[in-house]
Amino acid sequence: MSVYEIRDTKCLEKLFEGWQETLIWSCMQGCMGRAYADSISNPKSAQIVIGDFCFLAGEAKKELVLNKPDDYKSNFIIMIPQNNEWSKLIEQTYKERATKVYRYAIKKERDVFDIEKLSKIVKEIKKPFSIQIIDKDIFNQVISNQWSKDLCSQFNDYEDYRKRGIGAVVIKDGIVVSGASSYTVYNEGIEIEIDTRKDYRRKGLALACGAKLILECLNKGLYPSWDAQNKGSVALAEKLGYHFDKEYEAYEIMDY
């Protein structure tokens, strides 16, 4: 089987239909990511690679499980199968290099946010901390640190981020210690990435960044989508007004 890169993703709509995942929407809308399939005209199997994620849909095909975009630099990726056949194929293909994990989908509800509550959370951040919107200097600081780079890593440069991205950080003594930003973007909104430097966790900083980012998104008419890596992330999301949807299966692949 040959693998084809799909430029016009309209032919993939049925394969990904109903999958409530903004990273998929980002690629389908041509905002970010790359798409592949077993056929350009009549695909039955498809793959979307965006950021650190790979989504597999349709009939399970090993060639797509193994396919790695030529500009993908990392040896790590998170594969999300649409069905059990894909799961089995991922396990058979990568063996001990594949670790099954569970992630947590958060409901995409537009009218659940309490503006007054979110504003109060932001105002509760006191000196020596302050909240700032990501500008050029903050962007450069964020991408230069391993712990924070994913806040902005999917954008080509600051100019790209300025046009399409949005984010807020907590600063102490001129240094970013926590942040919430657009990991990816799609036409109607963003997918949130939240990170806090290890020595500043459990101080309410991520909560404040998240609240500030949600308020900024709502002011711009954007939906701030949230997907949780762990139960701690679910709890944080719920404090901000989100509701848990469901647990789902994913595979963390090393030596991709």
SVG drawing of the C-alpha trace seen along z (x, -y; Angstrom):
<svg xmlns="http://www.w3.org/2000/svg" viewBox="-24 -43 40 51">
<polyline fill="none" stroke="black" stroke-width="0.4" points="0.0,0.0 1.2,-3.5 0.8,-6.5 -0.3,-9.8 -0.2,-13.2 -3.7,-14.8 -3.8,-18.5 -7.5,-18.8 -8.9,-17.1 -12.5,-17.1 -12.1,-13.5 -11.3,-12.6 -14.4,-14.1 -16.3,-10.8 -13.4,-9.0 -13.1,-11.5 -16.8,-12.4 -18.0,-12.8 -14.6,-12.8 -14.8,-15.7 -11.2,-16.7 -10.0,-20.2 -6.6,-19.0 -8.4,-17.0 -10.4,-20.1 -7.2,-22.2 -5.9,-19.9 -9.2,-19.4 -9.5,-23.2 -6.0,-23.7 -4.8,-25.6 -2.1,-23.2 -0.8,-19.6 -0.5,-17.2 -2.9,-14.5 -2.1,-11.2 -4.2,-8.4 -4.1,-5.2 -5.7,-7.0 -6.2,-10.5 -9.5,-9.9 -11.2,-7.3 -9.4,-6.9 -10.4,-4.1 -7.6,-4.8 -6.2,-8.1 -3.7,-9.6 -3.5,-13.2 -0.2,-14.3 -0.3,-17.6 2.0,-18.6 2.9,-15.5 -0.3,-13.8 -1.2,-11.2 -4.9,-10.3 -5.7,-7.2 -9.1,-6.6 -10.9,-4.2 -9.5,-0.7 -6.3,0.1 -3.2,0.1 0.3,0.7 1.8,-1.7 0.0,-4.6 1.0,-3.5 4.6,-3.6 4.3,-6.8 6.3,-9.7 6.1,-13.1 9.5,-14.2 9.5,-17.3 8.7,-15.6 11.8,-15.9 10.9,-14.2 11.2,-10.4 8.1,-10.6 4.5,-10.7 1.0,-10.1 -1.1,-7.9 -4.9,-8.0 -6.7,-5.1 -10.3,-5.4 -11.1,-1.7 -9.7,1.5 -8.2,2.6 -5.9,-0.4 -5.0,0.3 -4.0,3.9 -2.0,2.8 -0.1,0.1 0.7,2.7 1.8,5.3 3.9,2.7 5.7,0.9 5.6,3.7 7.5,2.5 8.0,-0.9 4.2,-1.6 2.8,-2.4 -0.9,-2.4 -2.2,-5.4 -5.6,-6.9 -6.4,-10.5 -9.5,-12.4 -11.8,-14.2 -13.5,-17.4 -16.9,-18.4 -17.0,-21.3 -19.7,-23.5 -19.8,-27.1 -22.0,-28.6 -20.5,-27.1 -17.9,-29.8 -18.6,-32.1 -16.9,-35.3 -17.1,-36.8 -15.5,-33.7 -12.7,-33.6 -12.0,-37.3 -11.7,-36.8 -9.2,-33.9 -7.0,-36.2 -7.2,-39.0 -6.1,-36.7 -2.6,-36.6 -0.5,-38.9 3.1,-40.1 5.7,-38.9 3.7,-37.3 1.9,-39.1 -0.1,-37.9 0.9,-39.1 -0.3,-38.3 2.4,-36.6 4.3,-39.2 7.5,-38.9 9.9,-38.9 7.8,-36.4 7.4,-34.2 11.2,-34.1 11.6,-33.2 8.9,-30.5 10.3,-28.7 13.9,-28.8 13.0,-26.7 12.3,-22.9 9.5,-23.0 7.5,-25.8 8.3,-25.5 5.1,-23.5 3.1,-26.6 4.1,-28.1 6.1,-25.4 3.5,-24.7 3.9,-28.2 6.6,-29.0 7.8,-32.1 6.5,-35.0 4.9,-36.7 2.9,-33.6 2.0,-33.4 1.0,-37.1 -1.4,-36.6 -3.0,-33.3 -2.0,-32.4 -3.0,-33.7 -1.6,-33.1 -1.0,-34.3 1.8,-33.7 2.7,-34.3 5.9,-36.2 8.1,-36.5 11.1,-38.7 10.9,-38.9 10.9,-35.1 8.0,-33.0 7.0,-30.4 3.6,-29.3 1.7,-29.7 -1.5,-28.8 -1.5,-29.2 -2.8,-28.0 -1.1,-24.6 -3.0,-24.6 -5.6,-26.7 -8.6,-26.0 -11.1,-28.4 -13.4,-28.6 -10.9,-28.5 -7.8,-27.0 -6.6,-23.9 -5.2,-24.9 -1.7,-23.9 -0.9,-24.6 2.5,-24.2 4.1,-25.3 7.7,-25.2 8.2,-22.3 9.3,-24.4 6.3,-26.7 3.5,-24.1 0.6,-23.9 0.5,-27.6 -2.6,-28.3 -0.6,-29.8 -1.9,-27.4 -5.4,-28.1 -4.8,-31.8 -3.2,-31.4 -6.1,-29.2 -8.7,-31.7 -6.9,-34.6 -6.6,-32.7 -10.3,-31.6 -11.4,-35.2 -9.2,-36.4 -10.6,-33.7 -14.2,-34.6 -13.5,-38.3 -12.3,-37.3 -15.1,-34.9 -12.9,-31.9 -13.6,-28.6 -10.9,-27.5 -10.9,-23.7 -9.3,-21.5 -8.1,-17.9 -6.6,-16.4 -3.5,-14.2 -4.2,-13.1 -6.8,-13.4 -5.0,-16.4 -5.6,-18.2 -9.3,-17.2 -9.6,-18.7 -8.0,-21.9 -10.4,-22.1 -13.4,-21.6 -12.3,-24.4 -12.4,-26.7 -15.9,-25.6 -15.4,-22.6 -17.1,-19.2 -15.5,-15.8 -16.7,-13.9 -15.0,-10.5 -11.8,-8.5 -10.1,-7.4 -7.2,-5.2 -3.9,-6.5 -0.4,-5.1 2.8,-6.9 5.3,-5.8 9.1,-6.0 11.6,-5.8 8.8,-6.8"/>
</svg>
